[in-house]
Amino acid sequence: MKKKVFITIDILLIIATIIPVILLLVECIDSAVNGTIRWGESGYVYGIPAFIDTLEVYLIFGFVLVVLWAVLFLHTLVFTVITIIVARRKTPKLQ
């Protein structure tokens, strides 16, 4: 029972860690395809420069969220290691 709880919590933590990255990449890819306007310029920028520009804006203005995500990532990493250790233990057989 203890193993199932650890594995379930670990899966939820991994999903919570991956979702913000996926959302950021979707936004950056959308900017690369549809274009974005750089600050102080009048025309659209497409492709890799738009991808990088959008990524930089989200990372700079969302710095607190990036730090919180990094803490969540480290917590998930440590909990995953603990889960692997708990899951590999042999359960005693009932006689």
Secondary structure, DSSP 8 states (H G I E B T S, - for coil): -HHHHHHHHHHHHHHHHHHHHHHHHHHHHHHHHH-EE-TT-SSEE-SHHHHHHHHHHHHHHTHHHHHHHHHHHHHHHHHHHHHHHHHHS------
